[in-house]
Each structure stands twice: as C-alpha cells, then as structure tokens.
C-alpha cells in the first residue's frame, strides 16, 4: 500500500496495475521501475520507445496584456533569449539568483498569447513564489497543478508511434510544440525530452491522462519506463539533474550551460546575477562541470572526491552510476578549471581507495535528437 502522505499523479493507479515499484520522489509516489527492470527499461528506450510519467513536474502558463509584455517580464528572471523564440518554439533556460546561482532549470515554450513553462517537481513551491515576487502584478501565473498530466515518449521509435496517433507529429521540429487532438483527447505536444533520444512530451488534462497513456502503451514497441532508467538515460546524455549537477551554488558558466545564453543576453545582461555570469564569460570560471570516465567497473557516486595524480582535491562527483549503453560506469562532476581538459587523468576516492579515472567528453551516449 502506498504512502498516503505522498502526492499521486493521475497515472498512479496505472503504475500499480502495471506492477511498478513505487518510491517517494519530490513529494510524489512515483514508479522507479516496472517488472522489466531498470537495465532493460534503459536499453528498450535506446532501441525502441519508452513511456515515462513526468506529471510530477510543474506546468505553468504566464499571460499578460501582450505576449511581448510577458516575454519582457520573464527575461528579467532568466538568462535565456525568450524574445527570440518564434511561436511554437521551446527554449531551455534557468532561474538565477543575484550571485548567478541556479534556482531551477526550466523549459519555456512561446505560444501566440502566452508562455508555457515546465519546472522541476522539487522546486515548484519556490519557483511559484519566485515568479510571484519577480513578475509584475499584471502578469498572471496559472499553475496547472493537479489539473494536468505530463507524459514523455522517448526513443528511436517514438516518432513512428506518435505518427500512428497523430500524423503531424512526424514533421515537428526539435524543440517545437503545438496543440492537437489524439483520439479525441486535447493535448499539447512538444518534440523534446530528457534522454538524448528523439521523442515527445505530451501535456494532457488529468482526466484524460490514463486513457492517453493506455493508448500509447498499446502501440507496438512501447514499454512503461520508471525513474531509475530515466536517471541513467539522462546521465549518459550528459544532462543536468537539478539539486545534483546544478543548484544555487553553481552558475551557468561553471555548469557548461553557456550555450543557453544568446549573444544579446551575454552582452546586455538584465537577469539576476548577470554581472557574475558576464565576469566568468570574460575571464573563465574557477571550476567546470565535466564528464568523468572511471576505469574498471566500480561506479563513482555523488559526492565522491576527485583528486589529481598528486593527491590534491580538485573536485567532486555530482552524478554517477552504470551506463548500460556506455557499457560501464559513467559520471559527471566539477573540477578545477586547470584540470578540465578532456583526457586529463584523475583519481576518485571510493571507500578510502584511489581509483583511476579520466576527464571525458560528454555525452556518453550520442544525442539522437530529430534534426530534420
């Protein structure tokens, strides 16, 4: 029996029916794996298509007197170039604080008359308070809360699966979004994801979420996938997990997320912590997020100390584990900038023992986003 103190997504009953192992995550009772198991779920997503319940994420719509007013207001809180977004396009960016630290990372979609924002489950309360405090009073913040579900279909067969349900999905560009109907269910679909694979995220009303999930799961090649495989997939893809690889103590430059800041925003600033970010862009950060490839089979977990070959502490692992596609342990973490070059030999202190490793290029599994 589940923990009744935890929140449940609209798909909770379906997860239990499918035999999922449920665990607490960000205040929700969530499926960490199904009977298939994490390893096979991971490999299935890399070779066919996996369906994830990500309804615990926060979905927010921002509206104002005009879309330009909403964009201008949000740009005061994020370094991303929201003004350059065409209608139906998506941008990855982050909330920053006055020190340039990352309060949360988020996806912003521009529609004709509003912005749609997806925020992390564990940051929802703080993010909503941050939006309320930081946006002008005439910008409305519509948090969809329990009224909406969010599904993610990821993997090389995601496009063929979606095309059977919605033919227009096959021609959508990467990081684009549109409203549509699937079997009479109104949805908002985006071509994006968090695994490094081609795929889609589908926002759907809570009342229709289970019907839509069953419809997708009934398609050839689709399996339900839990949080365990979601984490190993995103780690192999070199994607940050908030609260681990990025947080208020890291800024976008250190985190190797400079690519998310356009030339205009780098030059003009106008977001919290802009002076810190601009100084690091000019002079380089003192530390950098890098990939770490341990030698041997022992995985390097979060908080594992990274040393240079002389035994000096140069950093710490922020995410690590076994990469099923990579075929061995993979990790990422922060090291002193002078030790950040790919190929630099390092050692990892695991249970008091120094294990050899090296700085490696990311991703550990090639990104296969749709480029069409």
Secondary structure as UniProt FT lines:
FT   TURN            4..5
FT   TURN            10..11
FT   HELIX           12..17
FT   TURN            18..19
FT   STRAND          21..25
FT   TURN            26..27
FT   STRAND          28..33
FT   TURN            35..36
FT   HELIX           38..47
FT   STRAND          49..53
FT   TURN            55..56
FT   STRAND          58..63
FT   HELIX           67..75
FT   TURN            76..77
FT   TURN            83..84
FT   TURN            87..88
FT   STRAND          89..96
FT   TURN            98..99
FT   STRAND          101..110
FT   STRAND          115..119
FT   HELIX           121..123
FT   HELIX           124..134
FT   TURN            137..138
FT   STRAND          140..143
FT   HELIX           145..147
FT   STRAND          148..154
FT   TURN            156..157
FT   HELIX           158..165
FT   HELIX           167..171
FT   TURN            174..175
FT   STRAND          176..182
FT   TURN            183..184
FT   STRAND          185..190
FT   STRAND          199..205
FT   HELIX           206..217
FT   TURN            220..221
FT   STRAND          222..224
FT   HELIX           227..236
FT   TURN            237..238
FT   TURN            243..245
FT   TURN            248..249
FT   TURN            252..256
FT   HELIX           258..260
FT   HELIX           263..268
FT   TURN            272..273
FT   HELIX           274..283
FT   STRAND          287..294
FT   TURN            302..303
FT   STRAND          305..307
FT   TURN            309..310
FT   STRAND          313..323
FT   TURN            324..327
FT   STRAND          328..336
FT   HELIX           337..339
FT   TURN            342..343
FT   STRAND          345..350
FT   TURN            351..352
FT   STRAND          353..360
//
